[in-house]
Amino acid sequence: MISKNEIKFVTSLHRKKGREANHLYIVEGVKLLSEAVHSGVKVTKIFTTDSSYLSMFISLECEKVEISKRDMERITAMNSASPLLAIIEHKKVSLSIDELKQKRFLMLDGLRDPGNLGTIIRSCEWFGITDIVASEDTVDVFNNKVIQSTMGSFFRVNVHYTDLRSFLQEFAPWKIDFPVYAAVLGGDSLKETLVRENTKGCVVIGSESHGISENVQSLCSHKITISGSGKAESLNAAISASIILYEWFS
């Protein structure tokens, strides 16, 4: 059983305000919950429409509640409700510039589409990138659509939100040794500009609507463009990021 107050509480976690106020977020589906458990996150409660699924998570020390399919449809954020929905505590991730300047990472400026962010997180894990630095107006990584589209990579790639201009200013003294590539239209050739041998650096991806802000572009050391021969105005942000990562790591 699930009360009206609990339904109200769970559905509040579908909104950023509710997630931030309670330091909780939602994961739906057997695969994602399994990924969450294997990643060591703190699961606080599980709702299910089929108690047989609970045997898979018997070792979890949290409340487990069987509810009706109708009630699951009331608390899900998905078009088609899954038999499992779990509430999970936010994990605390610190942003260390000293650590980041020793590795390769991705930066996102104003990315608003949840599916794009989820796909980018998935691509980052594929290529071994563990950190993404995002502007404060980038879509919330705890958005259900973001989490679903990562296919589990969400639990292994850290997304840090900060003011990008202030963040990049910290990199200015050693820009020569730390390339910051801005993905823009009309930049230099991607293949000729990316330094694949360099084990550190950053690629900046902007929103599809506005691209990378001028304030951020001015602090980048290189401007790069994916060459194309067709007439399309631009590439999808997630596709652009994936192509650049492939070139960077190949």
PyRosetta script that sets phi, psi and omega in degrees:
from pyrosetta import init, pose_from_sequence

init()
pose = pose_from_sequence("MISKNEIKFVTSLHRKKGREANHLYIVEGVKLLSEAVHSGVKVTKIFTTDSSYLSMFISLECEKVEISKRDMERITAMNSASPLLAIIEHKKVSLSIDELKQKRFLMLDGLRDPGNLGTIIRSCEWFGITDIVASEDTVDVFNNKVIQSTMGSFFRVNVHYTDLRSFLQEFAPWKIDFPVYAAVLGGDSLKETLVRENTKGCVVIGSESHGISENVQSLCSHKITISGSGKAESLNAAISASIILYEWFS")
pose.set_psi(1, 151.3)
pose.set_omega(1, 176.8)
pose.set_phi(2, -138.6)
pose.set_psi(2, 131.2)
pose.set_omega(2, -176.7)
pose.set_phi(3, -81.1)
pose.set_psi(3, 166.6)
pose.set_omega(3, 178.0)
pose.set_phi(4, -63.6)
pose.set_psi(4, -38.8)
pose.set_omega(4, 179.1)
pose.set_phi(5, -64.6)
pose.set_psi(5, -37.3)
pose.set_omega(5, 179.9)
pose.set_phi(6, -71.0)
pose.set_psi(6, -37.5)
pose.set_omega(6, 175.0)
pose.set_phi(7, -59.6)
pose.set_psi(7, -43.4)
pose.set_omega(7, 179.1)
pose.set_phi(8, -62.9)
pose.set_psi(8, -41.1)
pose.set_omega(8, -179.8)
pose.set_phi(9, -65.7)
pose.set_psi(9, -47.7)
pose.set_omega(9, -178.2)
pose.set_phi(10, -61.9)
pose.set_psi(10, -45.2)
pose.set_omega(10, -178.7)
pose.set_phi(11, -67.1)
pose.set_psi(11, -24.0)
pose.set_omega(11, 176.9)
pose.set_phi(12, -65.7)
pose.set_psi(12, -24.2)
pose.set_omega(12, -179.4)
pose.set_phi(13, -77.3)
pose.set_psi(13, -6.0)
pose.set_omega(13, 174.1)
pose.set_phi(14, -79.7)
pose.set_psi(14, -9.2)
pose.set_omega(14, 179.0)
pose.set_phi(15, -110.7)
pose.set_psi(15, 145.0)
pose.set_omega(15, -177.8)
pose.set_phi(16, -56.7)
pose.set_psi(16, -42.0)
pose.set_omega(16, -178.9)
pose.set_phi(17, -59.0)
pose.set_psi(17, -43.8)
pose.set_omega(17, -179.9)
pose.set_phi(18, -68.0)
pose.set_psi(18, -39.2)
pose.set_omega(18, 178.8)
pose.set_phi(19, -64.4)
pose.set_psi(19, -44.0)
pose.set_omega(19, -178.0)
pose.set_phi(20, -68.8)
pose.set_psi(20, -37.0)
pose.set_omega(20, -178.7)
pose.set_phi(21, -67.3)
pose.set_psi(21, -33.2)
pose.set_omega(21, -175.4)
pose.set_phi(22, -107.0)
pose.set_psi(22, -4.5)
pose.set_omega(22, -178.2)
pose.set_phi(23, 55.6)
pose.set_psi(23, 39.3)
pose.set_omega(23, -178.4)
pose.set_phi(24, -134.1)
pose.set_psi(24, 157.3)
pose.set_omega(24, 172.4)
pose.set_phi(25, -147.0)
pose.set_psi(25, 172.9)
pose.set_omega(25, -173.9)
pose.set_phi(26, -114.4)
pose.set_psi(26, 141.6)
pose.set_omega(26, 171.9)
pose.set_phi(27, -125.8)
pose.set_psi(27, 134.5)
pose.set_omega(27, -179.1)
pose.set_phi(28, -122.9)
pose.set_psi(28, 137.4)
pose.set_omega(28, 176.4)
pose.set_phi(29, 106.5)
pose.set_psi(29, 151.2)
pose.set_omega(29, -177.6)
pose.set_phi(30, -64.5)
pose.set_psi(30, -44.9)
pose.set_omega(30, -176.7)
pose.set_phi(31, -62.4)
pose.set_psi(31, -48.6)
pose.set_omega(31, -177.1)
pose.set_phi(32, -67.2)
pose.set_psi(32, -37.2)
pose.set_omega(32, 177.9)
pose.set_phi(33, -66.8)
pose.set_psi(33, -38.3)
pose.set_omega(33, 176.2)
pose.set_phi(34, -62.0)
pose.set_psi(34, -43.1)
pose.set_omega(34, 178.3)
pose.set_phi(35, -62.5)
pose.set_psi(35, -40.5)
pose.set_omega(35, -180.0)
pose.set_phi(36, -62.3)
pose.set_psi(36, -45.8)
pose.set_omega(36, -178.6)
pose.set_phi(37, -63.8)
pose.set_psi(37, -43.8)
pose.set_omega(37, 179.9)
pose.set_phi(38, -65.8)
pose.set_psi(38, -24.0)
pose.set_omega(38, 179.5)
pose.set_phi(39, -86.9)
pose.set_psi(39, -4.6)
pose.set_omega(39, 174.3)
pose.set_phi(40, 81.5)
pose.set_psi(40, 20.2)
pose.set_omega(40, 178.9)
pose.set_phi(41, -76.2)
pose.set_psi(41, 165.5)
pose.set_omega(41, -178.6)
pose.set_phi(42, -93.6)
pose.set_psi(42, 108.1)
pose.set_omega(42, 176.5)
pose.set_phi(43, -89.6)
pose.set_psi(43, 126.0)
pose.set_omega(43, -176.7)
pose.set_phi(44, -99.4)
pose.set_psi(44, -26.2)
pose.set_omega(44, -178.9)
pose.set_phi(45, -161.5)
pose.set_psi(45, 145.1)
pose.set_omega(45, 177.3)
pose.set_phi(46, -126.0)
pose.set_psi(46, 131.9)
pose.set_omega(46, 171.3)
pose.set_phi(47, -110.2)
pose.set_psi(47, 139.2)
pose.set_omega(47, 178.8)
pose.set_phi(48, -144.9)
pose.set_psi(48, 152.6)
pose.set_omega(48, 174.9)
pose.set_phi(49, -98.3)
pose.set_psi(49, -2.5)
pose.set_omega(49, -178.2)
pose.set_phi(50, -143.3)
pose.set_psi(50, 107.3)
pose.set_omega(50, -174.8)
pose.set_phi(51, -63.0)
pose.set_psi(51, -17.8)
pose.set_omega(51, 179.8)
pose.set_phi(52, -64.0)
pose.set_psi(52, -25.1)
pose.set_omega(52, 178.8)
pose.set_phi(53, -69.3)
pose.set_psi(53, -25.0)
pose.set_omega(53, -174.8)
pose.set_phi(54, -66.8)
pose.set_psi(54, -22.1)
pose.set_omega(54, 178.3)
pose.set_phi(55, -63.5)
pose.set_psi(55, -24.7)
pose.set_omega(55, 178.7)
pose.set_phi(56, -71.8)
pose.set_psi(56, -21.7)
pose.set_omega(56, -175.2)
pose.set_phi(57, -124.6)
pose.set_psi(57, 31.1)
pose.set_omega(57, -175.3)
pose.set_phi(58, -63.5)
pose.set_psi(58, -26.6)
pose.set_omega(58, -177.9)
pose.set_phi(59, -78.2)
pose.set_psi(59, -12.6)
pose.set_omega(59, -179.1)
pose.set_phi(60, -73.0)
pose.set_psi(60, 129.0)
pose.set_omega(60, 178.6)
pose.set_phi(61, -92.1)
pose.set_psi(61, 76.7)
pose.set_omega(61, 178.8)
pose.set_phi(62, -148.7)
pose.set_psi(62, 166.1)
pose.set_omega(62, 178.7)
pose.set_phi(63, -72.0)
pose.set_psi(63, 136.0)
pose.set_omega(63, 179.5)
pose.set_phi(64, -124.8)
pose.set_psi(64, 124.8)
pose.set_omega(64, -172.6)
pose.set_phi(65, -127.2)
pose.set_psi(65, 128.7)
pose.set_omega(65, 174.5)
pose.set_phi(66, -90.6)
pose.set_psi(66, 129.3)
pose.set_omega(66, -179.1)
pose.set_phi(67, -129.2)
pose.set_psi(67, 168.5)
pose.set_omega(67, 179.4)
pose.set_phi(68, -76.9)
pose.set_psi(68, 159.9)
pose.set_omega(68, 177.0)
pose.set_phi(69, -61.5)
pose.set_psi(69, -34.5)
pose.set_omega(69, 179.3)
pose.set_phi(70, -63.9)
pose.set_psi(70, -42.6)
pose.set_omega(70, 178.5)
pose.set_phi(71, -68.7)
pose.set_psi(71, -35.2)
pose.set_omega(71, 176.6)
pose.set_phi(72, -62.5)
pose.set_psi(72, -38.0)
pose.set_omega(72, 177.8)
pose.set_phi(73, -65.3)
pose.set_psi(73, -24.9)
pose.set_omega(73, 179.1)
pose.set_phi(74, -77.1)
pose.set_psi(74, -28.5)
pose.set_omega(74, -175.3)
pose.set_phi(75, -106.2)
pose.set_psi(75, -8.0)
pose.set_omega(75, -179.2)
pose.set_phi(76, -77.6)
pose.set_psi(76, 155.2)
pose.set_omega(76, 172.8)
pose.set_phi(77, -103.5)
pose.set_psi(77, -1.1)
pose.set_omega(77, -176.4)
pose.set_phi(78, -93.8)
pose.set_psi(78, 156.2)
pose.set_omega(78, 177.7)
pose.set_phi(79, -66.2)
pose.set_psi(79, -35.0)
pose.set_omega(79, 177.6)
pose.set_phi(80, -122.3)
pose.set_psi(80, 115.8)
pose.set_omega(80, -173.5)
pose.set_phi(81, -64.6)
pose.set_psi(81, 138.5)
pose.set_omega(81, 174.5)
pose.set_phi(82, -85.2)
pose.set_psi(82, 160.0)
pose.set_omega(82, 176.8)
pose.set_phi(83, -75.0)
pose.set_psi(83, -7.1)
pose.set_omega(83, -178.8)
pose.set_phi(84, -132.6)
pose.set_psi(84, 136.0)
pose.set_omega(84, 172.8)
pose.set_phi(85, -139.4)
pose.set_psi(85, 129.0)
pose.set_omega(85, -177.8)
pose.set_phi(86, -123.5)
pose.set_psi(86, 145.9)
pose.set_omega(86, 174.1)
pose.set_phi(87, -103.4)
pose.set_psi(87, 130.1)
pose.set_omega(87, -172.1)
pose.set_phi(88, -129.5)
pose.set_psi(88, 144.1)
pose.set_omega(88, 176.9)
pose.set_phi(89, -76.0)
pose.set_psi(89, 142.3)
pose.set_omega(89, 173.0)
pose.set_phi(90, -59.5)
pose.set_psi(90, 136.5)
pose.set_omega(90, 172.2)
pose.set_phi(91, -89.7)
pose.set_psi(91, 143.5)
pose.set_omega(91, -178.9)
pose.set_phi(92, -86.5)
pose.set_psi(92, 121.1)
pose.set_omega(92, -179.4)
pose.set_phi(93, -122.3)
pose.set_psi(93, 122.7)
pose.set_omega(93, -179.6)
pose.set_phi(94, -92.4)
pose.set_psi(94, 147.4)
pose.set_omega(94, 178.6)
pose.set_phi(95, -100.5)
pose.set_psi(95, 109.8)
pose.set_omega(95, -179.1)
pose.set_phi(96, -110.5)
pose.set_psi(96, 109.0)
pose.set_omega(96, 178.8)
pose.set_phi(97, -63.6)
pose.set_psi(97, -37.9)
pose.set_omega(97, 179.9)
pose.set_phi(98, -60.3)
pose.set_psi(98, -37.0)
pose.set_omega(98, 178.3)
pose.set_phi(99, -74.5)
pose.set_psi(99, -41.9)
pose.set_omega(99, -177.3)
pose.set_phi(100, -65.3)
pose.set_psi(100, -33.7)
pose.set_omega(100, -177.1)
pose.set_phi(101, -71.2)
pose.set_psi(101, -3.6)
pose.set_omega(101, 177.6)
pose.set_phi(102, -103.9)
pose.set_psi(102, 5.6)
pose.set_omega(102, -176.2)
pose.set_phi(103, -141.3)
pose.set_psi(103, 178.2)
pose.set_omega(103, 174.6)
pose.set_phi(104, -98.4)
pose.set_psi(104, 136.7)
pose.set_omega(104, 178.4)
pose.set_phi(105, -148.9)
pose.set_psi(105, 172.4)
pose.set_omega(105, -178.1)
pose.set_phi(106, -111.7)
pose.set_psi(106, 147.1)
pose.set_omega(106, 176.5)
pose.set_phi(107, -125.1)
pose.set_psi(107, 136.1)
pose.set_omega(107, -177.8)
pose.set_phi(108, -119.3)
pose.set_psi(108, 127.9)
pose.set_omega(108, -177.2)
pose.set_phi(109, -115.1)
pose.set_psi(109, 102.6)
pose.set_omega(109, 173.7)
pose.set_phi(110, 73.1)
pose.set_psi(110, 25.3)
pose.set_omega(110, 179.5)
pose.set_phi(111, -72.8)
pose.set_psi(111, 123.8)
pose.set_omega(111, -172.6)
pose.set_phi(112, -109.4)
pose.set_psi(112, -19.9)
pose.set_omega(112, -174.0)
pose.set_phi(113, -84.0)
pose.set_psi(113, 121.5)
pose.set_omega(113, -178.2)
pose.set_phi(114, -60.4)
pose.set_psi(114, -40.0)
pose.set_omega(114, -179.9)
pose.set_phi(115, -63.8)
pose.set_psi(115, -38.7)
pose.set_omega(115, 177.9)
pose.set_phi(116, -64.0)
pose.set_psi(116, -44.8)
pose.set_omega(116, 179.6)
pose.set_phi(117, -62.9)
pose.set_psi(117, -43.7)
pose.set_omega(117, 179.1)
pose.set_phi(118, -60.7)
pose.set_psi(118, -42.6)
pose.set_omega(118, 179.1)
pose.set_phi(119, -65.7)
pose.set_psi(119, -39.6)
pose.set_omega(119, 178.8)
pose.set_phi(120, -64.3)
pose.set_psi(120, -42.2)
pose.set_omega(120, 177.3)
pose.set_phi(121, -59.8)
pose.set_psi(121, -43.0)
pose.set_omega(121, 179.4)
pose.set_phi(122, -63.1)
pose.set_psi(122, -43.4)
pose.set_omega(122, 178.1)
pose.set_phi(123, -64.6)
pose.set_psi(123, -39.5)
pose.set_omega(123, 178.7)
pose.set_phi(124, -59.3)
pose.set_psi(124, -44.7)
pose.set_omega(124, 179.8)
pose.set_phi(125, -63.3)
pose.set_psi(125, -39.1)
pose.set_omega(125, -179.7)
pose.set_phi(126, -57.7)
pose.set_psi(126, -39.7)
pose.set_omega(126, -177.3)
pose.set_phi(127, -94.1)
pose.set_psi(127, 4.7)
pose.set_omega(127, 174.3)
pose.set_phi(128, 87.9)
pose.set_psi(128, 13.3)
pose.set_omega(128, 176.6)
pose.set_phi(129, -84.5)
pose.set_psi(129, 127.8)
pose.set_omega(129, -175.6)
pose.set_phi(130, -104.1)
pose.set_psi(130, -9.6)
pose.set_omega(130, -176.1)
pose.set_phi(131, -136.2)
pose.set_psi(131, 138.8)
pose.set_omega(131, 173.0)
pose.set_phi(132, -125.6)
pose.set_psi(132, 132.2)
pose.set_omega(132, 174.9)
pose.set_phi(133, -105.9)
pose.set_psi(133, 125.0)
pose.set_omega(133, -173.8)
pose.set_phi(134, -123.9)
pose.set_psi(134, 147.7)
pose.set_omega(134, 175.2)
pose.set_phi(135, -66.7)
pose.set_psi(135, 158.5)
pose.set_omega(135, -176.0)
pose.set_phi(136, -67.0)
pose.set_psi(136, -18.2)
pose.set_omega(136, 178.2)
pose.set_phi(137, -97.3)
pose.set_psi(137, 8.6)
pose.set_omega(137, 173.4)
pose.set_phi(138, -74.0)
pose.set_psi(138, 148.1)
pose.set_omega(138, -178.2)
pose.set_phi(139, -53.8)
pose.set_psi(139, 144.2)
pose.set_omega(139, -177.7)
pose.set_phi(140, -64.9)
pose.set_psi(140, 127.8)
pose.set_omega(140, -178.0)
pose.set_phi(141, -65.4)
pose.set_psi(141, -21.3)
pose.set_omega(141, -179.9)
pose.set_phi(142, -87.8)
pose.set_psi(142, 3.1)
pose.set_omega(142, 173.2)
pose.set_phi(143, -58.9)
pose.set_psi(143, 135.0)
pose.set_omega(143, -175.6)
pose.set_phi(144, -57.6)
pose.set_psi(144, -38.5)
pose.set_omega(144, -179.5)
pose.set_phi(145, -67.2)
pose.set_psi(145, -34.6)
pose.set_omega(145, 176.1)
pose.set_phi(146, -63.8)
pose.set_psi(146, -51.4)
pose.set_omega(146, -177.2)
pose.set_phi(147, -59.5)
pose.set_psi(147, -45.5)
pose.set_omega(147, -179.4)
pose.set_phi(148, -61.3)
pose.set_psi(148, -40.3)
pose.set_omega(148, -175.2)
pose.set_phi(149, -77.8)
pose.set_psi(149, -10.3)
pose.set_omega(149, 177.3)
pose.set_phi(150, -80.5)
pose.set_psi(150, -16.0)
pose.set_omega(150, -179.1)
pose.set_phi(151, 55.8)
pose.set_psi(151, 33.9)
pose.set_omega(151, 176.6)
pose.set_phi(152, 104.1)
pose.set_psi(152, -19.3)
pose.set_omega(152, -179.4)
pose.set_phi(153, -63.9)
pose.set_psi(153, -23.0)
pose.set_omega(153, 177.3)
pose.set_phi(154, -48.6)
pose.set_psi(154, -37.1)
pose.set_omega(154, -174.6)
pose.set_phi(155, -80.2)
pose.set_psi(155, -7.4)
pose.set_omega(155, -175.3)
pose.set_phi(156, -123.5)
pose.set_psi(156, -1.4)
pose.set_omega(156, 176.8)
pose.set_phi(157, -120.6)
pose.set_psi(157, 125.3)
pose.set_omega(157, -178.6)
pose.set_phi(158, -87.2)
pose.set_psi(158, 133.1)
pose.set_omega(158, 175.8)
pose.set_phi(159, -114.4)
pose.set_psi(159, 119.4)
pose.set_omega(159, -178.3)
pose.set_phi(160, -108.2)
pose.set_psi(160, 129.9)
pose.set_omega(160, 178.9)
pose.set_phi(161, -102.3)
pose.set_psi(161, 131.4)
pose.set_omega(161, -178.6)
pose.set_phi(162, -161.8)
pose.set_psi(162, 173.5)
pose.set_omega(162, 173.6)
pose.set_phi(163, -78.4)
pose.set_psi(163, 114.2)
pose.set_omega(163, -171.6)
pose.set_phi(164, -65.9)
pose.set_psi(164, -38.1)
pose.set_omega(164, -179.0)
pose.set_phi(165, -63.4)
pose.set_psi(165, -47.3)
pose.set_omega(165, 178.5)
pose.set_phi(166, -62.9)
pose.set_psi(166, -39.1)
pose.set_omega(166, -179.9)
pose.set_phi(167, -63.5)
pose.set_psi(167, -47.6)
pose.set_omega(167, -177.9)
pose.set_phi(168, -68.1)
pose.set_psi(168, -27.8)
pose.set_omega(168, 177.6)
pose.set_phi(169, -63.1)
pose.set_psi(169, -25.5)
pose.set_omega(169, 177.0)
pose.set_phi(170, -69.8)
pose.set_psi(170, -22.2)
pose.set_omega(170, -178.3)
pose.set_phi(171, -89.7)
pose.set_psi(171, -16.2)
pose.set_omega(171, -172.9)
pose.set_phi(172, -51.9)
pose.set_psi(172, -43.6)
pose.set_omega(172, -176.5)
pose.set_phi(173, -60.5)
pose.set_psi(173, -22.7)
pose.set_omega(173, -178.0)
pose.set_phi(174, -128.7)
pose.set_psi(174, 37.8)
pose.set_omega(174, 179.5)
pose.set_phi(175, -58.3)
pose.set_psi(175, -37.2)
pose.set_omega(175, -176.4)
pose.set_phi(176, -61.1)
pose.set_psi(176, -37.3)
pose.set_omega(176, 179.7)
pose.set_phi(177, -89.0)
pose.set_psi(177, -8.4)
pose.set_omega(177, -178.5)
pose.set_phi(178, -133.4)
pose.set_psi(178, 92.2)
pose.set_omega(178, -178.1)
pose.set_phi(179, -68.2)
pose.set_psi(179, 135.9)
pose.set_omega(179, 174.8)
pose.set_phi(180, -118.3)
pose.set_psi(180, 107.9)
pose.set_omega(180, -174.5)
pose.set_phi(181, -96.0)
pose.set_psi(181, 123.7)
pose.set_omega(181, 175.9)
pose.set_phi(182, -98.7)
pose.set_psi(182, 121.6)
pose.set_omega(182, 178.3)
pose.set_phi(183, -83.0)
pose.set_psi(183, 108.3)
pose.set_omega(183, -175.4)
pose.set_phi(184, -137.1)
pose.set_psi(184, 170.5)
pose.set_omega(184, 171.4)
pose.set_phi(185, -83.6)
pose.set_psi(185, 139.8)
pose.set_omega(185, 176.9)
pose.set_phi(186, 78.7)
pose.set_psi(186, 19.1)
pose.set_omega(186, 177.9)
pose.set_phi(187, -89.5)
pose.set_psi(187, -169.4)
pose.set_omega(187, 178.0)
pose.set_phi(188, -76.8)
pose.set_psi(188, 161.4)
pose.set_omega(188, -178.3)
pose.set_phi(189, -58.9)
pose.set_psi(189, 129.3)
pose.set_omega(189, 179.3)
pose.set_phi(190, -57.8)
pose.set_psi(190, -48.4)
pose.set_omega(190, -176.4)
pose.set_phi(191, -63.4)
pose.set_psi(191, -34.2)
pose.set_omega(191, -176.4)
pose.set_phi(192, -87.7)
pose.set_psi(192, -17.8)
pose.set_omega(192, -172.4)
pose.set_phi(193, -100.1)
pose.set_psi(193, -38.2)
pose.set_omega(193, -179.0)
pose.set_phi(194, -63.9)
pose.set_psi(194, 131.8)
pose.set_omega(194, 176.8)
pose.set_phi(195, -97.4)
pose.set_psi(195, 99.5)
pose.set_omega(195, -174.4)
pose.set_phi(196, -69.7)
pose.set_psi(196, -28.0)
pose.set_omega(196, -176.9)
pose.set_phi(197, -75.0)
pose.set_psi(197, -18.2)
pose.set_omega(197, -178.1)
pose.set_phi(198, -74.5)
pose.set_psi(198, 126.0)
pose.set_omega(198, -177.3)
pose.set_phi(199, -88.1)
pose.set_psi(199, 5.2)
pose.set_omega(199, 177.4)
pose.set_phi(200, -140.0)
pose.set_psi(200, 153.9)
pose.set_omega(200, -178.4)
pose.set_phi(201, 151.7)
pose.set_psi(201, 176.5)
pose.set_omega(201, -176.3)
pose.set_phi(202, -142.8)
pose.set_psi(202, 139.9)
pose.set_omega(202, 173.0)
pose.set_phi(203, -114.0)
pose.set_psi(203, 129.9)
pose.set_omega(203, -179.0)
pose.set_phi(204, -104.9)
pose.set_psi(204, 127.0)
pose.set_omega(204, 177.3)
pose.set_phi(205, -115.4)
pose.set_psi(205, 130.9)
pose.set_omega(205, 179.7)
pose.set_phi(206, -100.2)
pose.set_psi(206, 179.6)
pose.set_omega(206, 178.7)
pose.set_phi(207, -73.4)
pose.set_psi(207, 156.0)
pose.set_omega(207, 179.2)
pose.set_phi(208, -67.5)
pose.set_psi(208, -29.4)
pose.set_omega(208, -176.8)
pose.set_phi(209, -79.3)
pose.set_psi(209, -42.5)
pose.set_omega(209, -172.2)
pose.set_phi(210, -120.4)
pose.set_psi(210, -7.3)
pose.set_omega(210, -178.3)
pose.set_phi(211, 68.9)
pose.set_psi(211, -154.5)
pose.set_omega(211, 179.6)
pose.set_phi(212, -89.2)
pose.set_psi(212, 133.8)
pose.set_omega(212, -179.0)
pose.set_phi(213, -62.9)
pose.set_psi(213, 152.1)
pose.set_omega(213, -179.6)
pose.set_phi(214, -60.7)
pose.set_psi(214, -37.2)
pose.set_omega(214, 179.9)
pose.set_phi(215, -60.6)
pose.set_psi(215, -36.3)
pose.set_omega(215, 179.4)
pose.set_phi(216, -80.5)
pose.set_psi(216, -42.6)
pose.set_omega(216, 179.3)
pose.set_phi(217, -56.5)
pose.set_psi(217, -37.4)
pose.set_omega(217, -176.5)
pose.set_phi(218, -65.4)
pose.set_psi(218, -17.3)
pose.set_omega(218, -179.4)
pose.set_phi(219, -103.7)
pose.set_psi(219, 5.5)
pose.set_omega(219, 177.8)
pose.set_phi(220, -91.2)
pose.set_psi(220, 145.5)
pose.set_omega(220, -177.1)
pose.set_phi(221, -87.5)
pose.set_psi(221, -22.6)
pose.set_omega(221, -179.4)
pose.set_phi(222, -140.1)
pose.set_psi(222, 145.9)
pose.set_omega(222, 172.4)
pose.set_phi(223, -114.0)
pose.set_psi(223, 123.9)
pose.set_omega(223, -174.9)
pose.set_phi(224, -122.3)
pose.set_psi(224, 152.5)
pose.set_omega(224, -178.9)
pose.set_phi(225, -136.9)
pose.set_psi(225, 139.4)
pose.set_omega(225, 174.1)
pose.set_phi(226, -82.9)
pose.set_psi(226, 118.7)
pose.set_omega(226, -178.0)
pose.set_phi(227, -70.4)
pose.set_psi(227, 142.0)
pose.set_omega(227, 177.4)
pose.set_phi(228, -146.6)
pose.set_psi(228, 159.9)
pose.set_omega(228, -178.4)
pose.set_phi(229, -116.2)
pose.set_psi(229, -0.4)
pose.set_omega(229, -179.5)
pose.set_phi(230, -91.5)
pose.set_psi(230, -168.1)
pose.set_omega(230, -175.0)
pose.set_phi(231, -108.1)
pose.set_psi(231, 3.7)
pose.set_omega(231, 179.4)
pose.set_phi(232, -62.1)
pose.set_psi(232, 142.3)
pose.set_omega(232, -177.2)
pose.set_phi(233, -66.9)
pose.set_psi(233, -39.9)
pose.set_omega(233, -178.1)
pose.set_phi(234, -161.8)
pose.set_psi(234, 173.1)
pose.set_omega(234, 176.7)
pose.set_phi(235, -101.1)
pose.set_psi(235, 152.7)
pose.set_omega(235, 171.5)
pose.set_phi(236, -56.9)
pose.set_psi(236, 141.8)
pose.set_omega(236, -175.2)
pose.set_phi(237, -59.8)
pose.set_psi(237, -41.3)
pose.set_omega(237, -179.2)
pose.set_phi(238, -68.3)
pose.set_psi(238, -37.5)
pose.set_omega(238, 177.9)
pose.set_phi(239, -67.0)
pose.set_psi(239, -43.1)
pose.set_omega(239, 178.1)
pose.set_phi(240, -58.2)
pose.set_psi(240, -47.0)
pose.set_omega(240, -179.7)
pose.set_phi(241, -60.4)
pose.set_psi(241, -42.3)
pose.set_omega(241, -177.9)
pose.set_phi(242, -66.5)
pose.set_psi(242, -40.8)
pose.set_omega(242, 178.1)
pose.set_phi(243, -63.5)
pose.set_psi(243, -45.1)
pose.set_omega(243, -179.4)
pose.set_phi(244, -63.4)
pose.set_psi(244, -43.3)
pose.set_omega(244, 179.0)
pose.set_phi(245, -62.5)
pose.set_psi(245, -39.1)
pose.set_omega(245, 178.1)
pose.set_phi(246, -61.2)
pose.set_psi(246, -46.7)
pose.set_omega(246, -180.0)
pose.set_phi(247, -65.6)
pose.set_psi(247, -38.0)
pose.set_omega(247, -177.0)
pose.set_phi(248, -68.2)
pose.set_psi(248, -33.7)
pose.set_omega(248, -174.8)
pose.set_phi(249, -103.7)
pose.set_psi(249, -0.8)
pose.set_omega(249, -177.5)
pose.set_phi(250, -82.1)
pose.dump_pdb("model.pdb")
